[in-house]
Amino acid sequence: MPFLIGSLLLVPVSLWIKNWKTIQLLIAVFQTLSTLLYYLIPESPRWLIASNRMREAEIIIRRACNVNRTTLPPNLELIKHPEQQQWIKSGKKPNLFQILKSSEILTRTVVISVLWVATLLNCYAVLVCLADALNSERTVVDIDFFLRNTILGALELPSLILCLLISRYTVMNFFLALLAKTLAMTSLYTLCLFTVELFPTVIRNSAVGICSMVACIGVGIASYMRILSMVHFARYPSMVFGLFSLLSAFLVLLMPETRDATLPDSCLDAVVL
């Protein structure tokens, strides 16, 4: 939803400023200010518990209860995970390298990274094709340009709604295979949710960050597809998009079903998912 709001707000701001350098500077200022949220947003209690930081987790939980006007028993005891004793004895904390220690998690990471590349490739390819088809005059301050971008930004809303409906009432694997070819943006949002559900709490943020970084490959490839179509075979980009979509449709069948499953907290929970 914040991405949708930002896309819609960018249109009137661009229409008002009209200078792309000023627009880039304004975006950079807001992105810089967003780093201050690091000091305002509390840590995830679930992650703190999985990392054996019980006292900090309890403080955050009680603070949230005060805001929600609910109460907790004074002798609250947070459940510890079996793997925590191993971390305490070894003096080590869970980190991203645990992906390499489990062949199951490593396989899922590779597969989900390919899915991210394929999804982002198709998403940005669709946007590039729409821009070429709808903006033939290529004028920066044309009113129609802003109207078209407003419509394209508003299309994010039904994608978000479909993502929520799919995650609640349908089988994730089946719909990921279909959405990879039909509703690119819905597939992207669903893939984000699916990625979060696959990895354990102790390394979830790092794992999602790796997938997002690898997905930039798809964004970069999509930027050059139009140039390749002019130099080589005209239908070469469409063939690449189609092959990646088919590949992602088959690879997603290797992923476990996460519907009604509890979010994994430890690597052991993720393996037996």
RACORPE-V923836 format. One record per pair of residues at least 12 apart in sequence whose C-alpha atoms are under 6 Angstrom apart, sorted by sequence separation. I is the first residue (numbers start at 1). J is the second residue. D is the distance in Angstrom with one decimal. If there is no record, write none. Layout:
i=<I	I>
j=<J	J>
d=<D	D>
//
This chain:
i=<45	225	163	159	163	123	181	200	201	180	200	197	200	200	200	177	121	125	113	117	120	121	116	120	117	121	96	118	115	11	8	8	7	4	47	47>
j=<57	237	186	186	190	184	245	264	265	245	265	263	266	267	270	249	218	222	211	215	218	219	215	219	218	222	203	244	248	146	150	153	153	156	201	202>
d=<4.6	5.4	5.9	4.5	5.4	5.4	6.0	4.6	4.4	5.8	4.6	5.8	5.2	5.7	5.6	4.3	4.2	5.2	5.1	4.3	5.4	5.4	5.1	5.9	4.5	5.4	5.8	5.3	5.4	5.9	6.0	5.7	5.6	5.9	5.6	6.0>
//
